[in-house]
Amino acid sequence: MSPASAKTQDSDIRAVDGWMIHEFAEVTSTNSLAAHLPPWTAVRALVQTAGRGRTGRRWVSDENGLWLSAVLPTPGTSATWSLLPLAAGWAALNVVRDLGLPDARLRWPNDILVGRRKLAGILVDRFSAEAAVVGFGLNVANHPEITDRALAGAVTCLADLLPEVPPISELVVRLLSALTREHQRLESGDASGLCSELNGAWRHRQVQVTLAGDHGAIEGRLDGVDPAGALLVRDAVGDVRVLPAPNVELLREIFPSPDVIL
């Protein structure tokens, strides 16, 4: 591990359900540290100083949140793992719902929201063809809006939503267990089953999709995803646009009015 990535190269290490977990007080990015570790290893930090979200956006990672990155093996063809980012989001969503938040929902590709406020996000990095790093950022009892006032009204945390929040160590185990199950499903070739579950859970709604590379934007109805993980958007004339994830820079939901609570 690089000393530039962690406050100290010494970490607490524990083994849980087939995972070896390295725990640090402070790192730049758990995903960056995990990039150098073997499969079935995870990195957790109390604080990230350079946490990031999809397309490089800053992710506030203050104390009392859960910042965790897990390394998974990805043998075989890339097609086998095309749904991995969505599978990771699905795993996190099921953990959150099991905690007592049945109305939590998944916003493509893998943000967890309650109403319109973000509770968690997932970032998948492929540093090699043989492994993927799945990073989880979950607001537990932290308040990122204090660090970044622009987040006021846009984020929430478990402590604000539940009468009692499990210890972060327990949440780590739940997330890793759920991720292991989804990994096994993809490895067994059950991408269609995952895709079916995802498409049964999407709430059909109007969205605006900003395309990567300054290729403009598309507005339409979210129809779901295909087995390759591409976004399906039905445009104003009824045509379904198939948008592979790398072609999508940002998806925004278009709500009927400011008074609608979802």
C-alpha positions in Angstrom: 0.0 0.0 0.0 1.3 3.4 -0.9 2.0 5.8 2.0 0.6 8.6 -0.1 -2.7 6.9 -0.1 -3.1 6.2 3.6 -2.2 8.2 6.7 -0.3 5.2 8.0 0.7 2.0 6.3 -0.4 0.1 9.4 -4.0 -1.1 9.4 -6.2 -3.2 11.6 -7.0 -6.4 9.7 -9.8 -8.8 10.4 -11.3 -11.8 8.5 -15.0 -12.0 8.0 -17.0 -14.5 5.9 -14.2 -15.2 3.5 -13.1 -11.5 3.3 -9.9 -10.0 4.6 -10.7 -6.4 5.7 -8.0 -3.7 6.2 -9.2 -0.8 8.3 -7.6 2.6 8.3 -8.2 5.9 10.2 -7.7 8.1 7.1 -7.0 7.5 3.4 -7.2 9.4 0.2 -9.5 6.9 -1.5 -10.4 3.3 -0.4 -10.8 2.4 -4.1 -7.2 3.5 -4.9 -5.8 1.5 -2.0 -7.9 -1.6 -3.0 -6.6 -1.4 -6.5 -3.3 -3.1 -5.3 -5.0 -5.8 -3.3 -6.0 -9.4 -4.2 -9.6 -10.5 -4.6 -11.7 -11.0 -1.5 -9.9 -8.2 0.2 -11.6 -5.0 1.4 -10.5 -1.6 2.6 -12.5 0.5 5.1 -11.6 4.0 6.3 -13.0 6.3 8.9 -12.4 9.2 6.6 -11.5 9.7 2.9 -9.8 12.9 2.0 -10.2 12.4 -1.8 -13.3 10.3 -2.1 -14.8 10.3 -5.6 -18.0 9.3 -7.3 -18.9 8.4 -10.8 -17.1 10.5 -13.6 -14.7 11.8 -11.0 -17.1 13.9 -8.9 -16.0 14.7 -5.4 -17.6 12.5 -2.7 -17.6 14.0 0.8 -16.4 11.2 3.1 -16.6 12.6 6.6 -16.3 10.7 9.9 -19.2 8.4 11.0 -20.0 7.3 7.4 -19.2 4.0 5.9 -16.4 4.1 3.2 -15.6 0.6 2.0 -14.0 -0.8 -1.1 -14.1 -4.6 -2.0 -12.0 -6.4 -4.5 -13.9 -9.1 -6.6 -12.4 -11.6 -9.1 -13.8 -11.1 -12.6 -12.6 -14.1 -14.6 -13.8 -14.9 -18.1 -15.3 -12.5 -20.6 -16.1 -8.8 -19.9 -19.7 -9.6 -20.9 -20.1 -11.8 -17.8 -19.5 -8.7 -15.6 -21.2 -6.0 -17.5 -24.0 -5.8 -14.9 -21.5 -5.7 -12.0 -22.1 -2.0 -11.2 -25.9 -2.5 -11.1 -25.5 -5.8 -9.1 -23.5 -3.8 -6.5 -26.2 -1.2 -6.4 -28.8 -3.9 -6.0 -26.8 -5.5 -3.2 -26.6 -2.2 -1.3 -30.3 -1.4 -1.9 -31.3 -4.8 -0.4 -29.2 -4.2 2.7 -30.7 -0.7 3.2 -34.2 -2.0 2.8 -33.6 -4.9 5.2 -32.6 -2.2 7.8 -36.1 -0.9 7.7 -36.2 1.4 4.8 -38.5 -0.4 2.3 -39.0 2.8 0.2 -35.3 3.2 -0.5 -34.8 3.1 -4.3 -32.1 2.7 -6.8 -31.3 5.5 -9.2 -29.4 4.4 -12.3 -26.8 3.3 -12.3 -26.3 2.8 -8.5 -27.2 5.6 -6.3 -29.4 4.7 -3.3 -32.1 7.4 -2.6 -34.8 7.9 0.0 -37.3 10.3 -1.5 -35.1 12.7 -3.5 -32.2 12.5 -1.1 -29.1 10.5 -1.6 -28.2 7.9 1.1 -25.5 6.0 -0.7 -23.5 5.6 -3.9 -21.4 2.9 -5.5 -18.3 3.3 -7.7 -16.9 0.3 -9.6 -13.3 0.6 -10.9 -11.7 -1.9 -13.2 -7.9 -1.6 -12.6 -7.3 -4.9 -14.4 -9.2 -7.5 -16.5 -9.1 -10.0 -13.7 -10.5 -8.0 -10.8 -12.9 -5.2 -10.0 -13.0 -2.8 -7.1 -16.5 -2.0 -5.8 -16.6 1.1 -3.6 -19.5 1.8 -1.3 -20.2 5.2 0.3 -23.0 5.1 2.8 -24.1 8.0 5.0 -24.6 6.5 8.4 -24.4 9.2 11.1 -22.4 11.7 9.2 -23.6 15.0 7.7 -21.8 15.8 4.4 -23.9 18.9 3.9 -21.9 20.5 6.8 -18.7 20.1 4.8 -20.3 21.0 1.4 -23.3 23.4 1.8 -24.3 22.6 -1.8 -25.5 19.2 -0.6 -28.1 20.7 1.8 -31.4 19.1 1.1 -29.8 16.6 -1.3 -28.5 14.0 1.1 -29.6 12.0 4.1 -28.2 9.5 6.5 -29.3 6.3 8.3 -29.4 8.1 11.7 -32.0 10.5 10.4 -34.2 7.7 9.0 -34.0 4.9 11.5 -34.8 4.8 15.3 -31.6 2.7 15.8 -28.6 2.3 13.5 -26.5 -0.9 13.5 -22.7 -0.5 14.2 -20.7 0.3 11.1 -18.8 -3.0 11.6 -22.1 -4.8 11.2 -23.1 -2.8 8.1 -19.7 -3.8 6.6 -20.5 -7.5 7.0 -24.0 -7.1 5.6 -22.7 -5.2 2.5 -19.9 -7.7 1.8 -22.3 -10.7 2.2 -24.8 -9.1 -0.1 -22.1 -8.3 -2.6 -20.8 -11.9 -2.5 -24.3 -13.2 -3.3 -24.7 -10.9 -6.3 -21.2 -11.8 -7.5 -22.0 -15.5 -7.4 -25.1 -14.9 -9.4 -23.3 -13.1 -12.2 -20.5 -15.7 -12.1 -23.1 -18.5 -12.6 -24.5 -16.7 -15.6 -27.7 -15.4 -14.1 -27.5 -11.9 -15.6 -31.0 -12.2 -16.9 -32.4 -12.9 -13.5 -30.7 -9.8 -12.0 -31.9 -7.8 -15.0 -35.5 -8.9 -14.5 -35.4 -8.0 -10.8 -33.9 -4.6 -11.6 -36.4 -3.8 -14.3 -39.2 -4.9 -11.9 -38.0 -2.3 -9.4 -37.3 0.7 -11.5 -40.0 3.3 -11.2 -40.9 4.3 -14.7 -40.3 8.0 -14.8 -39.1 10.8 -17.0 -35.4 11.4 -17.1 -32.8 13.6 -18.8 -29.7 11.8 -19.8 -26.5 13.8 -20.5 -24.3 12.0 -23.0 -20.6 11.8 -22.5 -18.2 13.6 -24.8 -20.4 16.7 -25.3 -23.0 14.7 -27.4 -25.9 16.5 -25.9 -28.8 15.2 -23.8 -31.9 13.0 -24.3 -35.2 13.3 -22.4 -37.6 10.4 -22.2 -39.0 7.6 -20.1 -36.7 5.3 -18.3 -37.6 1.8 -19.6 -34.9 0.0 -17.6 -31.7 -1.8 -18.6 -30.8 -4.6 -21.0 -28.7 -7.7 -20.1 -25.5 -5.9 -21.0 -26.3 -3.1 -18.5 -27.2 -0.5 -21.1 -29.7 2.1 -20.2 -33.0 2.0 -22.1 -34.7 5.4 -22.6 -37.9 5.8 -24.7 -37.8 9.2 -26.3 -40.6 11.6 -27.2 -41.5 9.9 -30.5 -41.6 6.4 -28.8 -38.2 5.1 -30.0 -36.1 3.2 -27.4 -32.6 4.5 -27.2 -30.0 2.0 -26.0 -27.3 3.8 -24.1 -24.2 1.9 -22.8 -23.1 3.1 -19.4 -19.8 4.6 -20.7 -21.9 6.8 -23.0 -23.9 8.3 -20.1 -22.3 11.1 -18.1 -25.3 11.9 -15.9 -28.9 10.9 -15.4 -31.4 13.3 -13.8 -34.9 12.5 -12.8 -37.6 14.9 -14.0 -40.2 15.2 -11.3 -43.8 16.3 -12.1 -43.7 19.2 -9.7 -41.7 20.4 -6.7 -44.5 19.2 -4.4 -44.4 15.5 -5.4 -42.6 13.3 -2.8 -41.3 10.0 -4.1 
